[in-house]
Amino acid sequence: MLTKEIKFTIQVDEQNLPRSIEWEASDADFQGKKPCASMKIYLWDNDARNSLHIDLWSKDMLVSDMNVHVVHNLLNLADSYQRATGNLEGAEIIRQCARQLSENVKSRG
């Protein structure tokens, strides 16, 4: 059995808000830490039968980039949901939500 590791390093300011986010992984195609502006981690607690999540973004994250990031997350969620459940119709509902959000964001300039 192999063990893989993903590590996040978050620098915070005096109000405990992220100033910078870096990540590294044992089997990444690069060495050392790599910066990112946002991260989302979703976990399923089997005992509590509940979802847990961590959403962090740095002060450098632009609103326009966050809009793209959320649309991409919805599209990735749809793909993951379809692979995990086989529910194509449910996945299409998520994809439609992503398309509607994308259009909404574009219309706002």
Beta strands, then each sheet from edge to edge (+ up, - down):
strand 1: 6-12
strand 2: 18-25
strand 3: 34-36
strand 4: 38-45
strand 5: 50-57
sheet 1: 1+ 2- 3+
sheet 2: 4+ 5-
end
